[in-house]
Structures are given as C-alpha cells and as structure tokens.
C-alpha cells in the first residue's frame, strides 16, 4: 500500500443531490451551486495542493426542502442544512473555514 500526501487541513462534504434539486441557489443570480460558490469565495487551489477540499458526495439521506446538506469534516457530528440564497460569506464564517484556510496557508 502506498500513501499520497495532501495539503488539506479540512474536508467539506456537500450533498450533490440537494444541490441539483435547487438548480444552483447561491451566488448573485442564484444559479451557482454551493460547492462552486464556496470554492470561489475561499479562493481554493484545486486537487491535493489546496488548503481544504470541498467534495460533492452522493445523497446524504437528509433531503431538506429548499436547502443543501453540508458536513464539516472537522465536526462530523454536526450536519448543517444551508438554505438557498444564504449569504456565502455567512456560510463560510458559520463553518469556520476562513481560519482553517489561513492556518493551512501559513503552514505551507
């Protein structure tokens, strides 16, 4: 077995099925997916070199109406239901991601 290094400090899981049902729901026009809006707001690098990764996963089984299920890998016991048209900056602050990205960038 081999190992591969990554620079990830955290992992965010976003339900792809919830995002698809909303047809976007975030950003200025409400047509951007939550994953894409978070990546853009945080200015993340792609792949293993990023400070944190946002992964869209298959259905998480919660299926809220008008919201997306989000799991922060640092707090797996707390699942968030993020309503459509929520401010992306508030979501980032609520997940505590700005500090995680800044710490990871300082370590590299």
Residue pairs with C-beta under 8 A, 6 or more apart in sequence:
4 48
5 48
6 48
6 49
6 53
7 48
7 49
7 50
7 51
7 104
7 108
8 48
8 50
8 51
8 52
8 53
8 104
9 51
9 52
9 100
9 101
9 103
9 104
9 107
10 52
10 53
10 72
10 73
10 74
10 97
10 100
10 104
11 52
11 53
11 55
11 73
12 38
12 52
12 53
12 54
12 55
12 70
12 71
12 72
12 73
12 95
12 97
13 55
13 57
13 60
13 70
13 71
13 73
14 34
14 35
14 38
14 54
14 55
14 56
14 57
14 68
14 69
14 70
14 71
15 56
15 57
15 58
15 59
15 60
15 62
15 68
15 69
15 70
16 56
16 57
16 58
16 59
17 58
17 59
17 63
18 59
18 60
18 62
18 63
18 64
18 67
18 68
18 69
19 25
19 33
19 34
19 35
19 56
19 68
22 66
22 67
22 68
22 84
23 31
24 30
24 31
24 32
24 33
25 32
25 33
25 34
25 68
25 84
25 85
26 32
26 33
26 34
26 36
26 37
26 84
26 85
26 86
26 88
27 36
27 37
27 88
30 84
30 85
32 40
33 56
34 68
34 70
34 82
34 88
34 91
35 54
35 56
37 88
38 54
38 88
38 91
38 92
38 97
39 54
41 88
41 89
41 92
42 52
42 92
42 97
42 98
42 101
44 50
44 51
44 52
44 53
44 54
44 101
45 51
51 100
51 101
51 104
51 105
51 108
52 97
52 100
52 101
52 104
60 69
60 71
60 79
62 69
62 79
62 81
63 69
64 81
66 83
66 84
67 81
67 82
67 83
67 84
68 81
68 82
68 84
69 79
69 80
69 81
69 82
70 79
70 80
70 81
70 82
70 91
70 95
71 79
71 80
72 78
72 80
72 95
72 96
74 96
74 100
80 94
80 95
82 91
92 98
